[in-house]
Amino acid sequence: MSLFYLGAALLTASALSPPVSVAVELLRTHAGTAVSALEQSQAEAFWTTFRATVAREDWAAVANMTATPLWVRGEVDQVPPQKVVGKNLPMILSRLMTQSVYLGKGKPMRPLAAWVRETERLSASHWVANDQIRFYALEFRKIKDSWKLTAMYSEDL
């Protein structure tokens, strides 16, 4: 019988049986598929950096976290999406992130950037698929192992 020293207690191998399994609850997407702990961790790391960048209002850095082209869609599906590329991207991001948005009954209209700054963690409701997150008017996708902002919705279109 082997012995293990654990803190101040001396335990035998038989004292550790049966093995204890720790259940980790995985987030589920809108489609009901599980999001792995690794995917959650990578997305949270991206979100933390994205939030900090938005808080600094460093739109050039946000542009570096954005897939090109960035698709900007209006509230109405009949309006074709616009693609934003190049030098205008930081200026467009600034304008879109500072627009006030309505997030539902009982919530005040506030700039989208304020909602981003205040949301420390992504919740299950933000996951659309294992490689797609929607945070209100923002869409993110995992592209080649990196998360990127891929689309925004604007009330101005």
VEXMARMAR-305540 format. One record per residue (C-alpha): x, y, z; residue number from 1. Coordinates in steps of 0.1 Angstrom, whole numbers. Layout:
<marzas>
{marza {X,Y,Z},NUM},
...
</marzas>
This chain:
<marzas>
{marza {0,0,0},1},
{marza {15,34,-10},2},
{marza {14,64,13},3},
{marza {7,100,4},4},
{marza {14,131,25},5},
{marza {-13,156,21},6},
{marza {-9,187,43},7},
{marza {-8,176,79},8},
{marza {-25,142,72},9},
{marza {-10,110,62},10},
{marza {-33,91,39},11},
{marza {-31,56,24},12},
{marza {-41,49,-12},13},
{marza {-71,31,-1},14},
{marza {-83,62,18},15},
{marza {-84,80,-15},16},
{marza {-107,54,-31},17},
{marza {-131,56,-48},18},
{marza {-118,83,-71},19},
{marza {-135,116,-69},20},
{marza {-145,132,-101},21},
{marza {-150,170,-103},22},
{marza {-178,180,-127},23},
{marza {-172,212,-146},24},
{marza {-203,227,-161},25},
{marza {-198,237,-197},26},
{marza {-215,266,-212},27},
{marza {-240,258,-239},28},
{marza {-245,278,-271},29},
{marza {-279,289,-284},30},
{marza {-279,257,-305},31},
{marza {-273,236,-273},32},
{marza {-238,225,-281},33},
{marza {-213,225,-252},34},
{marza {-185,251,-252},35},
{marza {-152,235,-240},36},
{marza {-133,249,-211},37},
{marza {-104,257,-235},38},
{marza {-127,277,-258},39},
{marza {-142,295,-229},40},
{marza {-108,304,-215},41},
{marza {-96,317,-249},42},
{marza {-127,338,-254},43},
{marza {-125,352,-219},44},
{marza {-88,362,-224},45},
{marza {-98,379,-257},46},
{marza {-128,396,-240},47},
{marza {-106,409,-211},48},
{marza {-81,425,-236},49},
{marza {-110,438,-258},50},
{marza {-127,454,-227},51},
{marza {-95,471,-216},52},
{marza {-88,484,-251},53},
{marza {-123,498,-254},54},
{marza {-120,514,-219},55},
{marza {-88,532,-231},56},
{marza {-107,542,-263},57},
{marza {-77,529,-283},58},
{marza {-96,525,-315},59},
{marza {-65,516,-335},60},
{marza {-58,487,-311},61},
{marza {-95,477,-314},62},
{marza {-90,477,-352},63},
{marza {-61,453,-347},64},
{marza {-86,430,-329},65},
{marza {-110,432,-358},66},
{marza {-113,410,-389},67},
{marza {-112,428,-422},68},
{marza {-135,435,-436},69},
{marza {-157,445,-407},70},
{marza {-193,440,-416},71},
{marza {-216,468,-404},72},
{marza {-253,460,-405},73},
{marza {-284,481,-398},74},
{marza {-314,473,-377},75},
{marza {-334,463,-408},76},
{marza {-323,432,-426},77},
{marza {-333,447,-460},78},
{marza {-305,472,-458},79},
{marza {-274,455,-472},80},
{marza {-244,453,-449},81},
{marza {-215,477,-454},82},
{marza {-179,466,-453},83},
{marza {-153,487,-436},84},
{marza {-116,483,-443},85},
{marza {-85,503,-442},86},
{marza {-76,536,-425},87},
{marza {-112,544,-418},88},
{marza {-117,515,-395},89},
{marza {-106,531,-362},90},
{marza {-128,562,-369},91},
{marza {-158,540,-377},92},
{marza {-152,518,-346},93},
{marza {-151,549,-325},94},
{marza {-184,562,-339},95},
{marza {-201,529,-336},96},
{marza {-189,521,-301},97},
{marza {-200,555,-288},98},
{marza {-235,553,-302},99},
{marza {-262,548,-276},100},
{marza {-279,515,-278},101},
{marza {-311,501,-263},102},
{marza {-306,467,-247},103},
{marza {-340,459,-235},104},
{marza {-368,468,-212},105},
{marza {-356,484,-180},106},
{marza {-322,492,-192},107},
{marza {-312,527,-201},108},
{marza {-299,538,-235},109},
{marza {-261,540,-232},110},
{marza {-231,540,-254},111},
{marza {-221,505,-265},112},
{marza {-186,510,-252},113},
{marza {-201,515,-216},114},
{marza {-218,481,-218},115},
{marza {-185,465,-229},116},
{marza {-165,481,-201},117},
{marza {-190,470,-175},118},
{marza {-193,434,-186},119},
{marza {-165,416,-169},120},
{marza {-173,381,-182},121},
{marza {-192,366,-211},122},
{marza {-223,346,-201},123},
{marza {-239,316,-218},124},
{marza {-264,339,-235},125},
{marza {-236,355,-255},126},
{marza {-225,322,-271},127},
{marza {-241,316,-305},128},
{marza {-218,287,-315},129},
{marza {-185,273,-304},130},
{marza {-167,298,-326},131},
{marza {-192,327,-324},132},
{marza {-201,352,-297},133},
{marza {-227,380,-299},134},
{marza {-225,408,-274},135},
{marza {-255,429,-282},136},
{marza {-245,449,-313},137},
{marza {-211,432,-316},138},
{marza {-203,398,-332},139},
{marza {-171,380,-327},140},
{marza {-157,348,-344},141},
{marza {-128,326,-338},142},
{marza {-108,327,-370},143},
{marza {-76,306,-372},144},
{marza {-73,302,-335},145},
{marza {-78,339,-327},146},
{marza {-110,357,-317},147},
{marza {-119,388,-338},148},
{marza {-146,413,-340},149},
{marza {-163,405,-373},150},
{marza {-196,425,-374},151},
{marza {-214,453,-357},152},
{marza {-250,465,-359},153},
{marza {-256,502,-362},154},
{marza {-288,522,-357},155},
{marza {-275,547,-382},156},
{marza {-279,524,-413},157},
</marzas>
